Amino acid sequence: MAKKGDMLYAWTNDAGLAKKAECGGAVTELLKYALESKTVDAVLAVKRGVDLYDAVPVIVTKAKELDACAGSLHCGTLLLSRIAAEYAPALANKKIAMVVKGCDMMGILELAKRNIVNLDNIIMIGVNCGGSVNPTTARRMIKDVYGVDPNSVHKEEIDKGQFIIEYEGGHKGISVDELEEAGYGRRSNCRRCKVKIPRQADLACGNWGVLGDKAGKATFVEVCSEKGAKLLKGAVDAKKLATEPANPKGVEIRAKVENAMLKLGDKWRKHDFEALAPVLWETIAQETSRCMKCYACIDHCPVCVTRADKFKQPDMMVRHGVIPADQMFHLRRLAHISDSCINCGQCEECCPSEIPLALFSHAIRTEADKLFEPKLGKPAYTN
């Protein structure tokens, strides 16, 4: 019987799904079981659109349709928690399951604090995340660095420190460190992230630590809640999923991989924040002078949802017809979100003026955490 704290290898008993999905198809099978057993009414998932650079959010209510969502999309940078907030009124009385990266999970927790979503109605299956790549950057990187037509690439993955592509005619992997030194690789907020295993989800899943004959054919699952344990047990009892205890050596390796990722996150924080610290407010003033007041940063923020309309009301700080926006607009926005910024990078990614908004709010949030951590203990998550 699965219980909170268990660490297991899991894989689907569906041979067809195992061939299509990654790491044994355990995550997709769990979602299918959740629908078939009526544990949830719907699954909020992501599927490939026109190509692997196009991540499309979908609401799935039929288990068989989840096969189209199997696999990873590292070039898809959607924030599912923001999409959940948008559809929260329609889903208010529904139970949903969703696959979450660290930022998705943190966004859901922030939405729950604001009573936008009800955690009792949500099952979160977390997936380990080493970072995502902006789709525009990915296409340019594949063309310029790999020397491959990005339209010919049919699969990509980040594994063992490399960004690996499979394309018509072969495959190629290049060190992520090498790519990032050249100005490519992961999004800047992903480099700074320190939530690599989302343990505040109900289950935390990934391929780190899967060894022996199960390597590439099973998912490492850490049971993080009683809700997660119940879902896993149900799928096993229904013979949808098979499991075995995780190899102790695999548990050790998983921890080493996570620690290496955390150290890399510290390295990028030092790189980004130390250069910013002496001139933070001057830099903010200079960068935000390009603001065209489109409000995309507010509309895509999972923290700012309850105040978005108030920010758009005309007043002394947000005068209609005045571009760039008054500095107080940006200062007020930073004051509002920086104590709970989840470093999802959505504000920065959607900014048409390419203002490094996530850098500013993350720097302020991280500095504030240093003041409170000694008094309150380690926070629930350190973004």
BALOBA-1460 file (C-alpha; in Angstrom, 3 decimals):
// residues 383
<rec num="1" residu="m" x="0.000" y="0.000" z="0.000"/>
<rec num="2" residu="a" x="1.429" y="3.384" z="-1.010"/>
<rec num="3" residu="k" x="1.853" y="5.973" z="1.700"/>
<rec num="4" residu="k" x="3.252" y="9.463" z="2.027"/>
<rec num="5" residu="g" x="7.046" y="9.403" z="1.868"/>
<rec num="6" residu="d" x="7.307" y="6.302" z="-0.333"/>
<rec num="7" residu="m" x="9.738" y="6.372" z="-3.253"/>
<rec num="8" residu="l" x="8.889" y="4.009" z="-6.093"/>
<rec num="9" residu="y" x="9.500" y="3.123" z="-9.692"/>
<rec num="10" residu="a" x="6.245" y="3.062" z="-11.650"/>
<rec num="11" residu="w" x="5.272" y="2.223" z="-15.224"/>
<rec num="12" residu="t" x="2.107" y="1.693" z="-17.240"/>
<rec num="13" residu="n" x="0.790" y="-1.754" z="-18.092"/>
<rec num="14" residu="d" x="-0.424" y="-0.387" z="-21.438"/>
<rec num="15" residu="a" x="2.233" y="-1.389" z="-23.988"/>
<rec num="16" residu="g" x="0.967" y="1.117" z="-26.543"/>
<rec num="17" residu="l" x="1.153" y="4.019" z="-24.113"/>
<rec num="18" residu="a" x="4.588" y="2.927" z="-22.877"/>
<rec num="19" residu="k" x="5.915" y="3.158" z="-26.436"/>
<rec num="20" residu="k" x="4.504" y="6.644" z="-26.972"/>
<rec num="21" residu="a" x="5.102" y="8.215" z="-23.552"/>
<rec num="22" residu="e" x="8.352" y="8.927" z="-21.712"/>
<rec num="23" residu="c" x="9.762" y="7.149" z="-18.670"/>
<rec num="24" residu="g" x="7.284" y="4.279" z="-18.761"/>
<rec num="25" residu="g" x="4.168" y="6.439" z="-19.121"/>
<rec num="26" residu="a" x="3.343" y="6.484" z="-15.402"/>
<rec num="27" residu="v" x="2.183" y="10.125" z="-15.312"/>
<rec num="28" residu="t" x="-0.193" y="9.742" z="-18.262"/>
<rec num="29" residu="e" x="-1.543" y="6.491" z="-16.846"/>
<rec num="30" residu="l" x="-2.217" y="8.106" z="-13.475"/>
<rec num="31" residu="l" x="-4.165" y="10.889" z="-15.200"/>
<rec num="32" residu="k" x="-6.142" y="8.355" z="-17.257"/>
<rec num="33" residu="y" x="-6.996" y="6.381" z="-14.134"/>
<rec num="34" residu="a" x="-8.073" y="9.582" z="-12.356"/>
<rec num="35" residu="l" x="-10.623" y="10.202" z="-15.133"/>
<rec num="36" residu="e" x="-11.748" y="6.589" z="-15.532"/>
<rec num="37" residu="s" x="-12.292" y="6.189" z="-11.788"/>
<rec num="38" residu="k" x="-14.112" y="9.543" z="-11.639"/>
<rec num="39" residu="t" x="-11.596" y="10.732" z="-9.075"/>
<rec num="40" residu="v" x="-11.556" y="13.919" z="-11.160"/>
<rec num="41" residu="d" x="-13.934" y="15.441" z="-13.672"/>
<rec num="42" residu="a" x="-11.250" y="16.807" z="-15.962"/>
<rec num="43" residu="v" x="-7.513" y="17.044" z="-16.549"/>
<rec num="44" residu="l" x="-5.766" y="20.316" z="-17.374"/>
<rec num="45" residu="a" x="-2.948" y="19.230" z="-19.656"/>
<rec num="46" residu="v" x="-0.660" y="20.373" z="-22.443"/>
<rec num="47" residu="k" x="-0.323" y="18.896" z="-25.903"/>
<rec num="48" residu="r" x="1.831" y="19.618" z="-28.928"/>
<rec num="49" residu="g" x="0.330" y="22.076" z="-31.382"/>
<rec num="50" residu="v" x="1.694" y="22.575" z="-34.886"/>
<rec num="51" residu="d" x="5.185" y="21.516" z="-33.780"/>
<rec num="52" residu="l" x="7.263" y="20.870" z="-30.646"/>
<rec num="53" residu="y" x="7.715" y="24.620" z="-30.104"/>
<rec num="54" residu="d" x="3.967" y="25.099" z="-29.767"/>
<rec num="55" residu="a" x="2.523" y="24.060" z="-26.392"/>
<rec num="56" residu="v" x="-1.276" y="24.142" z="-26.286"/>
<rec num="57" residu="p" x="-3.295" y="23.940" z="-23.047"/>
<rec num="58" residu="v" x="-6.286" y="21.592" z="-23.155"/>
<rec num="59" residu="i" x="-9.066" y="20.479" z="-20.832"/>
<rec num="60" residu="v" x="-9.472" y="16.703" z="-21.220"/>
<rec num="61" residu="t" x="-12.519" y="14.787" z="-20.010"/>
<rec num="62" residu="k" x="-12.004" y="11.503" z="-21.893"/>
<rec num="63" residu="a" x="-9.142" y="9.256" z="-20.809"/>
<rec num="64" residu="k" x="-8.199" y="8.105" z="-24.306"/>
<rec num="65" residu="e" x="-7.549" y="11.718" z="-25.345"/>
<rec num="66" residu="l" x="-4.698" y="11.955" z="-22.834"/>
<rec num="67" residu="d" x="-2.441" y="9.860" z="-25.070"/>
<rec num="68" residu="a" x="-2.035" y="12.962" z="-27.245"/>
<rec num="69" residu="c" x="-0.607" y="14.795" z="-24.214"/>
<rec num="70" residu="a" x="2.088" y="12.212" z="-23.430"/>
<rec num="71" residu="g" x="5.719" y="13.323" z="-23.540"/>
<rec num="72" residu="s" x="7.600" y="16.477" z="-22.600"/>
<rec num="73" residu="l" x="7.700" y="19.887" z="-24.237"/>
<rec num="74" residu="h" x="10.727" y="21.756" z="-22.889"/>
<rec num="75" residu="c" x="10.095" y="24.505" z="-25.449"/>
<rec num="76" residu="g" x="6.587" y="25.086" z="-24.120"/>
<rec num="77" residu="t" x="6.582" y="27.827" z="-21.487"/>
<rec num="78" residu="l" x="2.934" y="27.922" z="-20.427"/>
<rec num="79" residu="l" x="2.068" y="28.540" z="-16.791"/>
<rec num="80" residu="l" x="-0.805" y="26.196" z="-16.032"/>
<rec num="81" residu="s" x="-1.650" y="27.867" z="-12.736"/>
<rec num="82" residu="r" x="-2.489" y="31.096" z="-14.583"/>
<rec num="83" residu="i" x="-4.707" y="29.155" z="-16.971"/>
<rec num="84" residu="a" x="-6.378" y="27.486" z="-13.973"/>
<rec num="85" residu="a" x="-7.088" y="30.945" z="-12.544"/>
<rec num="86" residu="e" x="-8.656" y="32.090" z="-15.810"/>
<rec num="87" residu="y" x="-11.036" y="29.142" z="-15.876"/>
<rec num="88" residu="a" x="-11.542" y="28.958" z="-12.098"/>
<rec num="89" residu="p" x="-15.181" y="30.176" z="-12.187"/>
<rec num="90" residu="a" x="-16.147" y="27.489" z="-14.711"/>
<rec num="91" residu="l" x="-14.274" y="24.808" z="-12.749"/>
<rec num="92" residu="a" x="-15.394" y="25.937" z="-9.286"/>
<rec num="93" residu="n" x="-17.412" y="22.787" z="-8.546"/>
<rec num="94" residu="k" x="-15.226" y="20.414" z="-10.538"/>
<rec num="95" residu="k" x="-12.366" y="18.228" z="-9.446"/>
<rec num="96" residu="i" x="-9.351" y="18.484" z="-11.732"/>
<rec num="97" residu="a" x="-5.948" y="16.884" z="-12.064"/>
<rec num="98" residu="m" x="-2.975" y="18.640" z="-13.575"/>
<rec num="99" residu="v" x="0.700" y="18.015" z="-14.259"/>
<rec num="100" residu="v" x="2.784" y="20.766" z="-12.666"/>
<rec num="101" residu="k" x="6.351" y="22.003" z="-12.842"/>
<rec num="102" residu="g" x="7.708" y="23.822" z="-9.814"/>
<rec num="103" residu="c" x="6.405" y="27.204" z="-10.979"/>
<rec num="104" residu="d" x="2.974" y="25.761" z="-11.824"/>
<rec num="105" residu="m" x="2.780" y="24.286" z="-8.331"/>
<rec num="106" residu="m" x="3.838" y="27.514" z="-6.627"/>
<rec num="107" residu="g" x="1.307" y="29.423" z="-8.690"/>
<rec num="108" residu="i" x="-1.500" y="27.091" z="-7.596"/>
<rec num="109" residu="l" x="-0.480" y="27.525" z="-3.950"/>
<rec num="110" residu="e" x="-0.531" y="31.315" z="-4.323"/>
<rec num="111" residu="l" x="-3.954" y="31.147" z="-5.993"/>
<rec num="112" residu="a" x="-5.204" y="29.015" z="-3.099"/>
<rec num="113" residu="k" x="-4.006" y="31.660" z="-0.626"/>
<rec num="114" residu="r" x="-6.141" y="34.163" z="-2.529"/>
<rec num="115" residu="n" x="-9.175" y="31.824" z="-2.539"/>
<rec num="116" residu="i" x="-9.112" y="31.660" z="-6.341"/>
<rec num="117" residu="v" x="-8.832" y="27.845" z="-6.349"/>
<rec num="118" residu="n" x="-9.689" y="25.152" z="-3.833"/>
<rec num="119" residu="l" x="-6.811" y="22.730" z="-3.219"/>
<rec num="120" residu="d" x="-9.275" y="20.063" z="-2.102"/>
<rec num="121" residu="n" x="-10.521" y="19.908" z="-5.688"/>
<rec num="122" residu="i" x="-7.096" y="19.697" z="-7.315"/>
<rec num="123" residu="i" x="-4.699" y="16.780" z="-7.716"/>
<rec num="124" residu="m" x="-1.221" y="17.959" z="-8.665"/>
<rec num="125" residu="i" x="1.168" y="15.480" z="-10.259"/>
<rec num="126" residu="g" x="4.529" y="17.203" z="-10.116"/>
<rec num="127" residu="v" x="7.319" y="16.620" z="-12.604"/>
<rec num="128" residu="n" x="10.984" y="17.326" z="-12.023"/>
<rec num="129" residu="c" x="12.080" y="20.317" z="-14.053"/>
<rec num="130" residu="g" x="15.563" y="21.414" z="-14.998"/>
<rec num="131" residu="g" x="14.153" y="24.376" z="-16.913"/>
<rec num="132" residu="s" x="12.424" y="25.314" z="-20.131"/>
<rec num="133" residu="v" x="13.590" y="27.082" z="-23.296"/>
<rec num="134" residu="n" x="11.767" y="29.958" z="-24.949"/>
<rec num="135" residu="p" x="10.424" y="28.586" z="-28.258"/>
<rec num="136" residu="t" x="11.816" y="31.493" z="-30.289"/>
<rec num="137" residu="t" x="15.223" y="31.082" z="-28.652"/>
<rec num="138" residu="a" x="15.067" y="27.321" z="-29.198"/>
<rec num="139" residu="r" x="14.466" y="27.668" z="-32.925"/>
<rec num="140" residu="r" x="17.329" y="30.147" z="-33.269"/>
<rec num="141" residu="m" x="19.620" y="27.989" z="-31.116"/>
<rec num="142" residu="i" x="18.916" y="24.820" z="-33.111"/>
<rec num="143" residu="k" x="19.586" y="26.625" z="-36.385"/>
<rec num="144" residu="d" x="22.682" y="28.608" z="-35.354"/>
<rec num="145" residu="v" x="24.407" y="26.308" z="-32.837"/>
<rec num="146" residu="y" x="23.292" y="22.826" z="-33.879"/>
<rec num="147" residu="g" x="23.288" y="23.614" z="-37.604"/>
<rec num="148" residu="v" x="19.931" y="21.865" z="-37.961"/>
<rec num="149" residu="d" x="16.703" y="23.049" z="-39.543"/>
<rec num="150" residu="p" x="14.399" y="23.558" z="-36.512"/>
<rec num="151" residu="n" x="11.434" y="22.411" z="-38.594"/>
<rec num="152" residu="s" x="13.056" y="18.979" z="-38.993"/>
<rec num="153" residu="v" x="13.298" y="18.359" z="-35.221"/>
<rec num="154" residu="h" x="10.657" y="15.919" z="-33.973"/>
<rec num="155" residu="k" x="11.820" y="15.455" z="-30.372"/>
<rec num="156" residu="e" x="13.872" y="17.279" z="-27.770"/>
<rec num="157" residu="e" x="14.866" y="16.539" z="-24.191"/>
<rec num="158" residu="i" x="17.151" y="17.766" z="-21.435"/>
<rec num="159" residu="d" x="19.104" y="14.834" z="-20.018"/>
<rec num="160" residu="k" x="22.410" y="14.484" z="-18.167"/>
<rec num="161" residu="g" x="23.213" y="18.162" z="-18.569"/>
<rec num="162" residu="q" x="22.588" y="18.229" z="-22.314"/>
<rec num="163" residu="f" x="19.885" y="19.659" z="-24.547"/>
<rec num="164" residu="i" x="19.322" y="16.816" z="-26.993"/>
<rec num="165" residu="i" x="17.437" y="16.988" z="-30.283"/>
<rec num="166" residu="e" x="16.282" y="14.218" z="-32.609"/>
<rec num="167" residu="y" x="15.703" y="15.237" z="-36.198"/>
<rec num="168" residu="e" x="15.379" y="13.804" z="-39.676"/>
<rec num="169" residu="g" x="18.738" y="12.171" z="-40.173"/>
<rec num="170" residu="g" x="20.103" y="11.874" z="-36.655"/>
<rec num="171" residu="h" x="20.362" y="13.309" z="-33.154"/>
<rec num="172" residu="k" x="22.675" y="15.725" z="-31.392"/>
<rec num="173" residu="g" x="23.272" y="16.865" z="-27.806"/>
<rec num="174" residu="i" x="25.127" y="19.923" z="-26.527"/>
<rec num="175" residu="s" x="25.945" y="20.809" z="-22.913"/>
<rec num="176" residu="v" x="23.392" y="23.177" z="-21.398"/>
<rec num="177" residu="d" x="26.255" y="25.055" z="-19.721"/>
<rec num="178" residu="e" x="27.913" y="25.557" z="-23.093"/>
<rec num="179" residu="l" x="24.663" y="26.780" z="-24.620"/>
<rec num="180" residu="e" x="24.026" y="29.222" z="-21.792"/>
<rec num="181" residu="e" x="27.539" y="30.623" z="-21.957"/>
<rec num="182" residu="a" x="26.763" y="31.400" z="-25.599"/>
<rec num="183" residu="g" x="23.547" y="33.188" z="-24.639"/>
<rec num="184" residu="y" x="21.143" y="30.342" z="-25.430"/>
<rec num="185" residu="g" x="19.708" y="27.541" z="-23.313"/>
<rec num="186" residu="r" x="17.118" y="27.868" z="-20.571"/>
<rec num="187" residu="r" x="15.067" y="30.928" z="-19.741"/>
<rec num="188" residu="s" x="16.809" y="33.178" z="-17.239"/>
<rec num="189" residu="n" x="14.186" y="32.616" z="-14.533"/>
<rec num="190" residu="c" x="14.565" y="28.822" z="-14.952"/>
<rec num="191" residu="r" x="18.300" y="29.126" z="-14.385"/>
<rec num="192" residu="r" x="17.647" y="30.812" z="-11.027"/>
<rec num="193" residu="c" x="14.869" y="28.429" z="-9.939"/>
<rec num="194" residu="k" x="15.451" y="26.184" z="-6.913"/>
<rec num="195" residu="v" x="12.226" y="24.167" z="-6.994"/>
<rec num="196" residu="k" x="13.446" y="21.268" z="-9.088"/>
<rec num="197" residu="i" x="11.403" y="18.521" z="-7.423"/>
<rec num="198" residu="p" x="7.885" y="19.864" z="-6.666"/>
<rec num="199" residu="r" x="7.288" y="18.102" z="-3.353"/>
<rec num="200" residu="q" x="4.256" y="20.209" z="-2.450"/>
<rec num="201" residu="a" x="2.405" y="18.511" z="-5.274"/>
<rec num="202" residu="d" x="0.639" y="15.257" z="-4.427"/>
<rec num="203" residu="l" x="3.177" y="13.165" z="-6.327"/>
<rec num="204" residu="a" x="6.639" y="14.174" z="-7.555"/>
<rec num="205" residu="c" x="7.683" y="12.319" z="-10.704"/>
<rec num="206" residu="g" x="10.690" y="12.203" z="-13.011"/>
<rec num="207" residu="n" x="13.495" y="10.152" z="-14.479"/>
<rec num="208" residu="w" x="16.236" y="11.142" z="-12.043"/>
<rec num="209" residu="g" x="17.386" y="8.075" z="-10.117"/>
<rec num="210" residu="v" x="15.843" y="5.357" z="-12.303"/>
<rec num="211" residu="l" x="18.525" y="2.669" z="-12.683"/>
<rec num="212" residu="g" x="19.159" y="-0.771" z="-14.132"/>
<rec num="213" residu="d" x="16.626" y="-2.435" z="-16.390"/>
<rec num="214" residu="k" x="14.059" y="0.243" z="-15.497"/>
<rec num="215" residu="a" x="16.162" y="3.139" z="-16.857"/>
<rec num="216" residu="g" x="14.089" y="4.907" z="-19.523"/>
<rec num="217" residu="k" x="11.200" y="2.494" z="-18.906"/>
<rec num="218" residu="a" x="9.903" y="3.684" z="-15.530"/>
<rec num="219" residu="t" x="9.199" y="6.877" z="-13.609"/>
<rec num="220" residu="f" x="10.632" y="7.701" z="-10.198"/>
<rec num="221" residu="v" x="7.631" y="8.615" z="-8.010"/>
<rec num="222" residu="e" x="7.843" y="10.250" z="-4.598"/>
<rec num="223" residu="v" x="4.540" y="10.157" z="-2.723"/>
<rec num="224" residu="c" x="4.045" y="13.601" z="-1.176"/>
<rec num="225" residu="s" x="0.495" y="13.507" z="0.202"/>
<rec num="226" residu="e" x="-2.255" y="11.152" z="1.253"/>
<rec num="227" residu="k" x="-4.208" y="12.271" z="-1.806"/>
<rec num="228" residu="g" x="-1.292" y="11.225" z="-4.002"/>
<rec num="229" residu="a" x="-0.965" y="7.903" z="-2.192"/>
<rec num="230" residu="k" x="-4.656" y="7.154" z="-2.754"/>
<rec num="231" residu="l" x="-4.423" y="7.892" z="-6.479"/>
<rec num="232" residu="l" x="-1.315" y="5.744" z="-6.897"/>
<rec num="233" residu="k" x="-2.782" y="2.844" z="-4.933"/>
<rec num="234" residu="g" x="-5.995" y="2.991" z="-6.950"/>
<rec num="235" residu="a" x="-4.120" y="2.835" z="-10.259"/>
<rec num="236" residu="v" x="-2.073" y="-0.147" z="-9.038"/>
<rec num="237" residu="d" x="-5.115" y="-1.982" z="-7.669"/>
<rec num="238" residu="a" x="-6.860" y="-1.450" z="-11.007"/>
<rec num="239" residu="k" x="-3.792" y="-2.990" z="-12.684"/>
<rec num="240" residu="k" x="-3.256" y="0.146" z="-14.725"/>
<rec num="241" residu="l" x="0.125" y="0.737" z="-13.162"/>
<rec num="242" residu="a" x="2.955" y="-1.459" z="-11.879"/>
<rec num="243" residu="t" x="5.424" y="-0.387" z="-9.202"/>
<rec num="244" residu="e" x="8.437" y="-1.534" z="-7.247"/>
<rec num="245" residu="p" x="10.491" y="0.142" z="-4.497"/>
<rec num="246" residu="a" x="13.055" y="2.589" z="-5.826"/>
<rec num="247" residu="n" x="16.636" y="1.347" z="-5.905"/>
<rec num="248" residu="p" x="18.416" y="2.859" z="-2.848"/>
<rec num="249" residu="k" x="21.304" y="3.830" z="-5.104"/>
<rec num="250" residu="g" x="18.777" y="5.545" z="-7.348"/>
<rec num="251" residu="v" x="17.421" y="7.531" z="-4.393"/>
<rec num="252" residu="e" x="20.966" y="8.658" z="-3.663"/>
<rec num="253" residu="i" x="21.620" y="9.626" z="-7.282"/>
<rec num="254" residu="r" x="18.334" y="11.541" z="-7.472"/>
<rec num="255" residu="a" x="19.375" y="13.581" z="-4.440"/>
<rec num="256" residu="k" x="22.760" y="14.312" z="-5.999"/>
<rec num="257" residu="v" x="21.148" y="15.483" z="-9.232"/>
<rec num="258" residu="e" x="18.807" y="17.748" z="-7.290"/>
<rec num="259" residu="n" x="21.663" y="19.182" z="-5.220"/>
<rec num="260" residu="a" x="23.676" y="19.855" z="-8.372"/>
<rec num="261" residu="m" x="20.693" y="21.716" z="-9.838"/>
<rec num="262" residu="l" x="20.283" y="23.749" z="-6.653"/>
<rec num="263" residu="k" x="23.949" y="24.759" z="-6.708"/>
<rec num="264" residu="l" x="23.562" y="25.792" z="-10.327"/>
<rec num="265" residu="g" x="20.571" y="27.889" z="-9.305"/>
<rec num="266" residu="d" x="22.673" y="29.584" z="-6.622"/>
<rec num="267" residu="k" x="25.368" y="30.259" z="-9.207"/>
<rec num="268" residu="w" x="22.924" y="32.013" z="-11.533"/>
<rec num="269" residu="r" x="21.373" y="33.980" z="-8.667"/>
<rec num="270" residu="k" x="24.787" y="35.255" z="-7.723"/>
<rec num="271" residu="h" x="25.508" y="36.106" z="-11.367"/>
<rec num="272" residu="d" x="22.202" y="37.926" z="-11.898"/>
<rec num="273" residu="f" x="21.633" y="39.557" z="-8.520"/>
<rec num="274" residu="e" x="25.120" y="40.769" z="-7.615"/>
<rec num="275" residu="a" x="25.397" y="42.758" z="-10.836"/>
<rec num="276" residu="l" x="21.970" y="44.249" z="-10.169"/>
<rec num="277" residu="a" x="22.222" y="45.011" z="-6.443"/>
<rec num="278" residu="p" x="24.229" y="48.277" z="-6.443"/>
<rec num="279" residu="v" x="22.013" y="49.947" z="-9.048"/>
<rec num="280" residu="l" x="18.670" y="48.152" z="-8.647"/>
<rec num="281" residu="w" x="16.368" y="51.156" z="-8.631"/>
<rec num="282" residu="e" x="18.359" y="53.022" z="-11.265"/>
<rec num="283" residu="t" x="18.208" y="49.946" z="-13.488"/>
<rec num="284" residu="i" x="14.473" y="49.540" z="-12.919"/>
<rec num="285" residu="a" x="13.906" y="53.186" z="-13.864"/>
<rec num="286" residu="q" x="16.007" y="52.864" z="-16.994"/>
<rec num="287" residu="e" x="14.523" y="49.555" z="-18.181"/>
<rec num="288" residu="t" x="10.895" y="50.419" z="-17.468"/>
<rec num="289" residu="s" x="11.210" y="53.663" z="-19.451"/>
<rec num="290" residu="r" x="10.394" y="51.443" z="-22.457"/>
<rec num="291" residu="c" x="7.034" y="50.408" z="-20.972"/>
<rec num="292" residu="m" x="4.122" y="50.856" z="-23.377"/>
<rec num="293" residu="k" x="1.574" y="50.136" z="-20.649"/>
<rec num="294" residu="c" x="0.044" y="47.082" z="-22.354"/>
<rec num="295" residu="y" x="-0.568" y="45.363" z="-18.969"/>
<rec num="296" residu="a" x="0.598" y="41.986" z="-20.307"/>
<rec num="297" residu="c" x="2.790" y="41.555" z="-17.205"/>
<rec num="298" residu="i" x="-0.266" y="41.896" z="-14.979"/>
<rec num="299" residu="d" x="-2.559" y="39.782" z="-17.134"/>
<rec num="300" residu="h" x="-0.119" y="36.822" z="-17.091"/>
<rec num="301" residu="c" x="0.868" y="36.995" z="-13.408"/>
<rec num="302" residu="p" x="-0.591" y="34.313" z="-11.099"/>
<rec num="303" residu="v" x="0.086" y="36.506" z="-8.059"/>
<rec num="304" residu="c" x="-1.496" y="39.708" z="-9.353"/>
<rec num="305" residu="v" x="-4.857" y="38.214" z="-10.351"/>
<rec num="306" residu="t" x="-6.960" y="39.747" z="-7.582"/>
<rec num="307" residu="r" x="-5.636" y="43.248" z="-8.212"/>
<rec num="308" residu="a" x="-5.305" y="43.351" z="-11.998"/>
<rec num="309" residu="d" x="-8.329" y="45.553" z="-12.675"/>
<rec num="310" residu="k" x="-7.333" y="48.013" z="-9.967"/>
<rec num="311" residu="f" x="-3.954" y="48.495" z="-11.600"/>
<rec num="312" residu="k" x="-5.685" y="49.456" z="-14.836"/>
<rec num="313" residu="q" x="-7.919" y="52.115" z="-13.329"/>
<rec num="314" residu="p" x="-6.861" y="55.660" z="-14.260"/>
<rec num="315" residu="d" x="-5.330" y="57.559" z="-11.373"/>
<rec num="316" residu="m" x="-2.238" y="59.606" z="-10.640"/>
<rec num="317" residu="m" x="-0.005" y="56.555" z="-11.032"/>
<rec num="318" residu="v" x="-1.509" y="55.115" z="-14.230"/>
<rec num="319" residu="r" x="-2.579" y="58.043" z="-16.374"/>
<rec num="320" residu="h" x="-4.315" y="57.040" z="-19.596"/>
<rec num="321" residu="g" x="-2.617" y="58.236" z="-22.748"/>
<rec num="322" residu="v" x="0.756" y="58.724" z="-21.053"/>
<rec num="323" residu="i" x="3.634" y="56.593" z="-22.268"/>
<rec num="324" residu="p" x="5.871" y="55.391" z="-20.718"/>
<rec num="325" residu="a" x="3.944" y="54.606" z="-17.553"/>
<rec num="326" residu="d" x="4.770" y="56.700" z="-14.510"/>
<rec num="327" residu="q" x="7.467" y="55.151" z="-12.346"/>
<rec num="328" residu="m" x="5.061" y="54.772" z="-9.453"/>
<rec num="329" residu="f" x="3.091" y="52.254" z="-11.532"/>
<rec num="330" residu="h" x="6.072" y="49.921" z="-11.613"/>
<rec num="331" residu="l" x="7.030" y="50.529" z="-8.001"/>
<rec num="332" residu="r" x="3.489" y="49.805" z="-6.882"/>
<rec num="333" residu="r" x="3.374" y="46.627" z="-8.962"/>
<rec num="334" residu="l" x="6.689" y="45.428" z="-7.507"/>
<rec num="335" residu="a" x="5.510" y="46.212" z="-3.981"/>
<rec num="336" residu="h" x="2.365" y="44.193" z="-4.638"/>
<rec num="337" residu="i" x="3.929" y="41.036" z="-6.071"/>
<rec num="338" residu="s" x="7.516" y="40.811" z="-4.883"/>
<rec num="339" residu="d" x="6.735" y="39.283" z="-1.495"/>
<rec num="340" residu="s" x="5.107" y="36.343" z="-3.299"/>
<rec num="341" residu="c" x="6.770" y="36.286" z="-6.727"/>
<rec num="342" residu="i" x="7.138" y="32.671" z="-7.868"/>
<rec num="343" residu="n" x="9.802" y="33.428" z="-10.506"/>
<rec num="344" residu="c" x="7.694" y="31.907" z="-13.283"/>
<rec num="345" residu="g" x="9.043" y="34.421" z="-15.801"/>
<rec num="346" residu="q" x="5.684" y="35.013" z="-17.482"/>
<rec num="347" residu="c" x="5.794" y="38.800" z="-17.033"/>
<rec num="348" residu="e" x="9.197" y="38.979" z="-18.680"/>
<rec num="349" residu="e" x="8.428" y="36.520" z="-21.440"/>
<rec num="350" residu="c" x="5.278" y="38.292" z="-22.592"/>
<rec num="351" residu="c" x="6.696" y="41.833" z="-22.357"/>
<rec num="352" residu="p" x="6.856" y="43.312" z="-25.875"/>
<rec num="353" residu="s" x="9.451" y="45.842" z="-24.681"/>
<rec num="354" residu="e" x="11.719" y="43.062" z="-23.339"/>
<rec num="355" residu="i" x="11.939" y="44.555" z="-19.852"/>
<rec num="356" residu="p" x="13.558" y="42.058" z="-17.405"/>
<rec num="357" residu="l" x="10.599" y="42.211" z="-15.029"/>
<rec num="358" residu="a" x="11.068" y="38.726" z="-13.556"/>
<rec num="359" residu="l" x="14.646" y="39.573" z="-12.632"/>
<rec num="360" residu="f" x="13.525" y="42.620" z="-10.658"/>
<rec num="361" residu="s" x="10.701" y="40.963" z="-8.735"/>
<rec num="362" residu="h" x="12.709" y="37.792" z="-8.075"/>
<rec num="363" residu="a" x="15.672" y="39.796" z="-6.784"/>
<rec num="364" residu="i" x="13.442" y="41.720" z="-4.383"/>
<rec num="365" residu="r" x="11.620" y="38.554" z="-3.259"/>
<rec num="366" residu="t" x="14.891" y="36.702" z="-2.642"/>
<rec num="367" residu="e" x="16.304" y="39.601" z="-0.623"/>
<rec num="368" residu="a" x="13.120" y="39.769" z="1.460"/>
<rec num="369" residu="d" x="13.274" y="36.018" z="2.136"/>
<rec num="370" residu="k" x="16.705" y="36.485" z="3.714"/>
<rec num="371" residu="l" x="15.165" y="38.814" z="6.290"/>
<rec num="372" residu="f" x="12.354" y="36.475" z="7.303"/>
<rec num="373" residu="e" x="13.891" y="32.994" z="7.027"/>
<rec num="374" residu="p" x="15.938" y="33.198" z="10.277"/>
<rec num="375" residu="k" x="12.781" y="34.103" z="12.208"/>
<rec num="376" residu="l" x="10.236" y="31.894" z="10.495"/>
<rec num="377" residu="g" x="12.373" y="28.943" z="9.439"/>
<rec num="378" residu="k" x="12.766" y="27.687" z="5.909"/>
<rec num="379" residu="p" x="9.783" y="28.702" z="3.738"/>
<rec num="380" residu="a" x="7.436" y="26.126" z="2.220"/>
<rec num="381" residu="y" x="9.242" y="26.532" z="-1.080"/>
<rec num="382" residu="t" x="12.291" y="28.528" z="-2.066"/>
<rec num="383" residu="n" x="11.781" y="29.800" z="-5.560"/>
